[in-house]
Amino acid sequence: MEKDKWPVLVFHLAFVFIFVGGAITRYISFEGTMHIREGETSNEIITDKNFLKIQIEEKGDVLNYQDIPYLMSPLHKDLTATYDFHGKEVKVIAKEYIQRKKDSLVAEPNGKEYLHLVSTGNTGRQNIYIKPGETKSINGTLVTFNRAIDGAVEFRNDGGKLSIKTPVDASYMTMATQATGTTKKDEFQPLALRSLYTINELKLVVPEGLKKEDLSLLKETERKI
């Protein structure tokens, strides 16, 4: 090859290497965020991927399974997965995808009684609705309504009177009066409405009493007021 052709060859080979490098980056590398404070070191990266988290619970026995990288969208919602729960096969199937889903209660005289909780955390305000006999995980803590589970925050309805039992000694503050109080570990006591309960890292408020309503799943833009 003539020497005056070398620059042309190198120029075109550069494009080949750029293409190969881009392909390797696309299919092998990963992206994330690393927080490094001044004067410190870190070996942890927070991934940018979205994960599907699966937790199966039965009679207080809870198993967490490996997170699945999965991003649902209107065109990508046909998820199926199978898990083994102490020898039992549990199949998970995505039935429907609702963008920016928000739970909303609609007044219904013949509906079920729901306990409305408000939680605050890193993601901001979160509304949670629990029906009798149900358990939900809120910021990593199990919360139940009319269901006994060791280590969970339990709410109970005794003839229309709500009570709470915390797995640790906790505190609360009534927002209207700024009055404070405490709860004793594993002891039921009357629930203070519109009060901020601090239970380890969990913060909960029950803004109102029980109501008979139907739970609807709506887009955030469709949320009923």
C-alpha positions as CSV (number, residue, x, y, z in Angstrom):
1,M,0.0,0.0,0.0
2,E,1.3,3.4,-0.9
3,K,2.3,5.6,2.0
4,D,0.0,8.4,0.9
5,K,-3.0,6.0,1.4
6,W,-2.1,5.4,5.1
7,P,-4.0,8.5,6.5
8,V,-7.1,7.4,4.6
9,L,-6.9,3.9,6.1
10,V,-6.3,5.2,9.6
11,F,-9.2,7.6,9.2
12,H,-11.6,4.8,8.2
13,L,-10.3,2.4,10.9
14,A,-11.0,5.1,13.5
15,F,-14.7,4.9,12.6
16,V,-14.6,1.1,12.9
17,F,-13.1,1.3,16.4
18,I,-15.6,4.0,17.4
19,F,-18.5,1.7,16.2
20,V,-17.0,-1.4,18.0
21,G,-16.5,0.6,21.2
22,G,-20.0,1.9,21.1
23,A,-21.4,-1.6,20.6
24,I,-19.4,-2.9,23.6
25,T,-20.5,0.0,25.8
26,R,-24.2,-0.6,24.8
27,Y,-24.3,-4.3,25.6
28,I,-21.7,-4.9,28.2
29,S,-21.2,-1.7,30.3
30,F,-23.6,-0.3,32.9
31,E,-24.4,3.2,34.1
32,G,-25.0,4.6,37.5
33,T,-24.2,7.3,40.0
34,M,-21.3,7.2,42.5
35,H,-21.5,9.6,45.4
36,I,-18.0,10.6,46.7
37,R,-17.7,13.1,49.4
38,E,-14.6,15.3,49.7
39,G,-11.7,13.4,51.2
40,E,-13.5,10.0,51.1
41,T,-13.5,7.0,48.8
42,S,-16.3,4.8,47.6
43,N,-16.7,1.5,45.8
44,E,-20.5,1.6,45.4
45,I,-22.5,2.6,42.4
46,I,-26.3,3.3,42.4
47,T,-27.5,1.8,39.1
48,D,-29.8,3.7,36.7
49,K,-31.7,0.5,35.9
50,N,-35.3,-0.1,37.0
51,F,-35.8,-3.3,39.0
52,L,-38.9,-5.4,39.7
53,K,-38.8,-6.4,43.4
54,I,-40.6,-9.6,44.5
55,Q,-41.5,-10.4,48.1
56,I,-43.7,-13.3,49.0
57,E,-45.3,-13.6,52.5
58,E,-47.4,-16.3,54.1
59,K,-48.4,-16.3,57.8
60,G,-45.5,-14.0,58.7
61,D,-42.9,-16.0,56.7
62,V,-41.4,-13.5,54.2
63,L,-39.0,-14.3,51.4
64,N,-37.3,-11.7,49.2
65,Y,-36.1,-12.7,45.7
66,Q,-33.4,-11.5,43.4
67,D,-34.3,-8.2,41.7
68,I,-35.2,-8.5,38.0
69,P,-34.1,-5.6,35.7
70,Y,-37.4,-4.7,34.1
71,L,-38.8,-1.5,32.8
72,M,-42.6,-1.6,32.1
73,S,-44.1,0.6,29.5
74,P,-47.3,0.5,27.4
75,L,-45.5,-1.6,24.8
76,H,-43.4,-3.7,27.3
77,K,-45.8,-5.1,29.9
78,D,-46.0,-8.9,29.3
79,L,-44.0,-10.0,32.4
80,T,-44.2,-13.6,33.5
81,A,-41.9,-15.1,36.3
82,T,-42.0,-18.2,38.5
83,Y,-40.7,-18.4,42.0
84,D,-40.2,-21.2,44.5
85,F,-41.7,-20.5,48.0
86,H,-40.8,-23.4,50.2
87,G,-41.5,-26.0,47.5
88,K,-44.6,-24.1,46.3
89,E,-44.6,-22.7,42.8
90,V,-45.7,-19.1,42.7
91,K,-46.2,-17.5,39.3
92,V,-46.2,-13.7,38.7
93,I,-48.0,-12.4,35.7
94,A,-48.5,-8.7,34.7
95,K,-52.2,-8.2,34.0
96,E,-52.3,-4.5,33.2
97,Y,-50.0,-1.4,33.1
98,I,-51.2,2.0,34.3
99,Q,-48.8,4.9,33.9
100,R,-48.1,6.9,37.0
101,K,-50.5,4.8,39.0
102,K,-52.1,6.2,42.1
103,D,-54.5,4.5,44.4
104,S,-57.8,6.4,44.9
105,L,-60.7,5.7,47.1
106,V,-64.3,6.3,45.9
107,A,-67.0,6.5,48.5
108,E,-69.3,3.4,48.3
109,P,-71.8,2.5,51.1
110,N,-71.5,-1.2,50.3
111,G,-67.7,-1.1,49.8
112,K,-65.0,-2.5,52.0
113,E,-63.5,-0.7,55.1
114,Y,-60.1,0.7,54.3
115,L,-57.5,2.1,56.7
116,H,-55.8,5.2,55.0
117,L,-52.2,5.7,55.9
118,V,-49.8,8.4,54.8
119,S,-46.1,7.7,54.8
120,T,-43.2,10.1,54.2
121,G,-39.8,9.1,53.0
122,N,-37.2,9.6,50.3
123,T,-39.8,9.5,47.6
124,G,-42.0,12.0,49.3
125,R,-45.6,11.6,50.4
126,Q,-47.2,8.2,49.8
127,N,-50.9,7.3,50.3
128,I,-51.4,3.6,51.4
129,Y,-54.8,1.9,51.7
130,I,-55.1,-1.3,53.7
131,K,-58.2,-3.5,54.1
132,P,-58.8,-5.9,57.0
133,G,-56.6,-8.9,57.0
134,E,-54.1,-7.3,54.6
135,T,-50.3,-6.7,55.0
136,K,-48.2,-4.2,53.1
137,S,-44.5,-3.4,53.2
138,I,-43.9,0.3,53.7
139,N,-40.3,1.5,53.4
140,G,-39.2,-2.1,54.3
141,T,-41.5,-2.4,57.4
142,L,-44.5,-4.7,57.4
143,V,-47.7,-3.0,58.3
144,T,-50.9,-4.9,58.9
145,F,-54.6,-4.3,59.6
146,N,-56.5,-6.8,61.7
147,R,-53.8,-9.3,61.2
148,A,-51.2,-10.5,63.8
149,I,-47.6,-10.8,62.5
150,D,-44.5,-10.7,64.7
151,G,-42.3,-7.8,64.0
152,A,-45.0,-5.8,62.1
153,V,-46.7,-2.5,62.9
154,E,-50.2,-3.7,63.6
155,F,-53.5,-1.7,63.4
156,R,-56.6,-3.2,64.9
157,N,-60.3,-2.3,64.7
158,D,-62.1,-3.0,68.0
159,G,-65.8,-2.2,67.5
160,G,-65.0,1.0,65.6
161,K,-62.1,2.0,67.8
162,L,-58.7,1.9,66.2
163,S,-55.6,0.8,68.1
164,I,-51.9,0.4,67.2
165,K,-49.1,-1.9,68.3
166,T,-45.5,-1.2,67.4
167,P,-42.6,-3.8,67.3
168,V,-40.4,-1.3,69.2
169,D,-40.9,1.6,71.6
170,A,-41.9,4.5,69.4
171,S,-43.1,8.1,69.6
172,Y,-45.8,10.2,68.0
173,M,-46.7,13.9,67.7
174,T,-50.2,15.2,67.2
175,M,-49.9,17.8,64.4
176,A,-52.7,20.1,65.5
177,T,-51.6,20.6,69.1
178,Q,-47.9,19.5,68.9
179,A,-48.6,17.2,71.8
180,T,-46.3,14.2,72.0
181,G,-46.7,10.6,73.2
182,T,-45.1,7.2,73.2
183,T,-46.0,3.6,72.4
184,K,-44.7,0.6,74.2
185,K,-43.2,-2.3,72.4
186,D,-45.8,-5.1,71.5
187,E,-48.7,-3.4,73.4
188,F,-51.9,-2.2,71.7
189,Q,-53.0,1.3,72.6
190,P,-55.5,3.7,71.2
191,L,-54.5,5.2,67.9
192,A,-54.1,9.0,67.8
193,L,-55.5,10.3,64.5
194,R,-53.7,13.0,62.5
195,S,-50.5,12.2,64.5
196,L,-47.1,11.5,63.1
197,Y,-45.8,8.2,64.4
198,T,-42.0,7.6,64.2
199,I,-41.2,3.9,64.3
200,N,-37.5,3.4,63.7
201,E,-37.1,4.8,60.2
202,L,-40.8,4.5,59.4
203,K,-43.0,7.6,59.6
204,L,-46.8,7.1,59.4
205,V,-49.9,9.2,59.8
206,V,-53.5,8.0,59.9
207,P,-55.4,11.1,58.8
208,E,-59.0,9.8,59.3
209,G,-61.0,6.9,60.6
210,L,-62.3,3.9,58.7
211,K,-64.5,4.5,55.6
212,K,-66.4,2.2,53.4
213,E,-65.1,2.8,49.9
214,D,-63.9,1.1,46.7
215,L,-60.3,1.2,45.7
216,S,-59.6,2.4,42.1
217,L,-56.3,2.4,40.2
218,L,-56.0,5.7,38.3
219,K,-53.3,7.6,36.4
220,E,-52.0,10.4,38.4
221,T,-53.5,12.9,36.0
222,E,-56.9,11.2,36.4
223,R,-56.9,11.2,40.2
224,K,-60.2,12.1,41.7
225,I,-60.4,14.9,44.3
